[in-house]
């Protein structure tokens, strides 16, 4: 299957999962806290159920690593190809009634993301990428989302006036702040969830470093979209990011994301 066709399949599933997310958001829900201190709501669970059902039909036999299933102790055996799912990235933004939360789905092959989709239900906008990257407007819950209006997106060259940096709204850390101080910045903006990758892929921002730990399902879809848009995303030492390591609960020490230009490497020990 061509990678752009694969990405279109993933984004239709993400848009469909936006339906239960938007529904729960509108009526409100209770929050409980998982063992790792992260929140989970009815929206996370409902979206994940729908995504898993749709993926089983679209990609039979392909293993799925999904955030809430992993939290419940489900660890399927991984082959060379598998899917990573974050049914509600930015749950803290969701709880705070901000619109910066997303549904993330990515296909991984031989440890690297080859296609991904991100959907922001309250923004009514999706991003997806395989060989190229695109964005499209779509209503949450659309079962057969019309992607004919999708437009291609790409990263921009670094501005002469300085870089625009994006940082986590809810997960700031001193190591990331120290790293940002080494860059020539014109602006910095806090944004929740994986939307940061989408903004760089669209060419409206330039860098997103994260030197704190993060789960693979939080970033795989954004990685796929960013690289298909001409961007770059590496481990903290500049090496390629690899996905599919269960030894630390699918946790990565951090990453460096940019609009297609090299960033100075950071000592991984800083983020330990």
Secondary structure, DSSP 8 states (H G I E B T S, - for coil): --HHHHHHHHHHHHHHHHHHHHHHHHH---EEE-TTS-EEEHHHHHHHHHHHHHHHHHTTT-EEEEHHHHHTT------SEEEEEEEEETHHHHHTT-S--EEEEEEEETTEEEEEEEEETTTTEEEEESSSEEEEE--TT-TT---TT-EEE------TT-EEEEEESS---HHHHHHHTTS-EEEEEEE-TTHHHHHHHHTS--EEEE-S-EEHHHHHHHHHHHHHTT-EEE-TTSSB-----GGGTSEE--EEEESSS------GGGG-
